Amino acid sequence: MPAKSTSERATKPKTAAKPKVTRARKTVAKVALAAKLRIRVRAYEHKILDASVKQILDTAYRFDAQVEGPIPLPTEIKKYTVNRSSFIYKNAREQFEMRVHKRLIDIINPTPKLIEALTNLSLPSGVSIDVKML
């Protein structure tokens, strides 16, 4: 291809420069954080645990609370190995395990009446409860 002369380059129409587009800043609506009551329930027997969780849920529903859960958490298994004999029969051993079943319940925007009702709730022995306000 032959080289173009300067007159040919000058007559060629130029493309219009694109105007710069600036992006408008997006305003993010801040969502008000809701108060949350997180209840962790633990027990060795799952039947007693489920009965306790049902009792907590019934109390929460009675006060028209918004509830998330019960969410089953992983069962914690602790295993122990014990010698049967202390001296000669060293290879004879027994194995024991303890299973701790757990559930998680979140109550969103709890009222003071609901919190009072939950503190006055009588649950069976062997059930431990951890309550946190988030």
C-alpha positions as CSV (number, residue, x, y, z in Angstrom):
1,M,0.0,0.0,0.0
2,P,1.3,3.4,-0.9
3,A,1.8,5.9,1.9
4,K,-1.0,8.4,2.3
5,S,-0.2,12.0,1.8
6,T,-0.9,14.6,4.4
7,S,-3.8,16.0,2.4
8,E,-5.6,12.7,2.3
9,R,-5.2,12.3,6.0
10,A,-6.6,15.7,6.6
11,T,-9.7,15.2,4.5
12,K,-10.6,11.9,6.2
13,P,-13.5,12.6,8.6
14,K,-12.5,12.2,12.2
15,T,-14.6,10.2,14.6
16,A,-16.2,12.3,17.3
17,A,-14.6,11.9,20.7
18,K,-16.8,10.1,23.1
19,P,-17.8,12.1,26.1
20,K,-16.7,10.8,29.4
21,V,-19.5,9.1,31.3
22,T,-19.3,9.5,35.0
23,R,-21.2,7.0,37.1
24,A,-23.4,8.4,39.7
25,R,-22.7,7.2,43.2
26,K,-25.3,4.7,44.3
27,T,-26.7,5.5,47.7
28,V,-27.0,2.4,49.8
29,A,-30.0,2.4,52.1
30,K,-28.9,1.5,55.5
31,V,-31.0,-1.3,57.0
32,A,-31.7,-0.9,60.6
33,L,-30.2,-3.8,62.5
34,A,-32.9,-5.8,64.3
35,A,-32.3,-6.9,67.9
36,K,-31.9,-10.7,68.0
37,L,-32.1,-13.1,70.9
38,R,-30.0,-16.2,70.2
39,I,-30.8,-19.2,72.3
40,R,-28.5,-22.3,72.3
41,V,-30.0,-25.4,73.9
42,R,-27.8,-28.4,74.8
43,A,-28.7,-31.8,76.2
44,Y,-27.5,-35.4,76.3
45,E,-30.8,-36.9,75.2
46,H,-32.4,-35.7,72.0
47,K,-36.0,-36.4,73.1
48,I,-35.7,-34.1,76.1
49,L,-34.0,-31.5,74.0
50,D,-36.7,-31.5,71.4
51,A,-39.4,-31.2,74.1
52,S,-37.6,-28.2,75.6
53,V,-37.2,-26.6,72.2
54,K,-40.9,-27.1,71.5
55,Q,-41.7,-25.5,74.9
56,I,-39.5,-22.4,74.0
57,L,-41.1,-22.1,70.6
58,D,-44.7,-22.3,72.0
59,T,-43.8,-19.5,74.4
60,A,-42.4,-17.4,71.6
61,Y,-45.4,-18.0,69.3
62,R,-47.7,-17.1,72.2
63,F,-46.2,-13.6,72.2
64,D,-46.3,-13.3,68.3
65,A,-42.5,-13.3,68.0
66,Q,-40.7,-13.9,64.7
67,V,-38.6,-17.1,65.2
68,E,-35.9,-18.6,63.1
69,G,-35.2,-22.3,63.9
70,P,-34.7,-24.6,65.6
71,I,-31.5,-25.2,63.7
72,P,-29.8,-28.5,64.6
73,L,-26.1,-28.0,65.2
74,P,-23.6,-30.8,64.9
75,T,-23.7,-33.4,67.7
76,E,-20.6,-33.2,69.9
77,I,-19.2,-36.7,70.5
78,K,-16.6,-37.3,73.3
79,K,-15.0,-40.7,73.3
80,Y,-13.2,-42.3,76.2
81,T,-11.1,-45.5,76.2
82,V,-10.5,-47.2,79.6
83,N,-8.5,-50.2,80.5
84,R,-10.6,-53.1,81.9
85,S,-7.8,-54.4,84.0
86,S,-5.0,-52.6,85.6
87,F,-2.1,-55.1,85.3
88,I,-2.0,-58.2,83.1
89,Y,-4.8,-57.8,80.6
90,K,-3.6,-54.5,79.2
91,N,-5.2,-55.1,75.7
92,A,-8.7,-55.5,77.1
93,R,-10.3,-52.1,77.0
94,E,-13.7,-50.5,77.1
95,Q,-14.9,-47.6,75.0
96,F,-17.5,-45.1,76.1
97,E,-18.9,-42.0,74.4
98,M,-21.0,-39.0,75.4
99,R,-23.1,-37.3,72.9
100,V,-24.2,-33.7,73.3
101,H,-27.1,-32.7,71.1
102,K,-27.5,-29.0,70.3
103,R,-30.1,-26.7,68.8
104,L,-30.1,-23.0,67.9
105,I,-33.1,-20.7,68.0
106,D,-33.1,-17.0,67.0
107,I,-35.9,-14.7,68.1
108,I,-36.0,-11.4,66.2
109,N,-37.1,-8.2,68.0
110,P,-38.1,-9.8,71.3
111,T,-40.4,-7.9,73.6
112,P,-39.7,-7.5,77.3
113,K,-42.8,-9.7,78.1
114,L,-41.4,-12.5,75.9
115,I,-38.0,-12.3,77.6
116,E,-39.6,-12.4,81.1
117,A,-41.7,-15.4,80.0
118,L,-38.6,-17.2,78.7
119,T,-36.7,-16.6,82.0
120,N,-39.6,-18.0,84.0
121,L,-39.8,-21.1,81.8
122,S,-39.2,-24.4,83.7
123,L,-37.2,-26.9,81.6
124,P,-36.3,-30.5,82.5
125,S,-33.0,-31.2,84.2
126,G,-30.1,-32.1,81.9
127,V,-30.9,-29.2,79.5
128,S,-28.6,-26.2,79.5
129,I,-29.5,-22.9,77.8
130,D,-27.2,-20.1,76.7
131,V,-29.0,-16.8,75.8
132,K,-27.3,-14.0,74.0
133,M,-28.6,-10.7,72.8
134,L,-27.2,-9.7,69.4
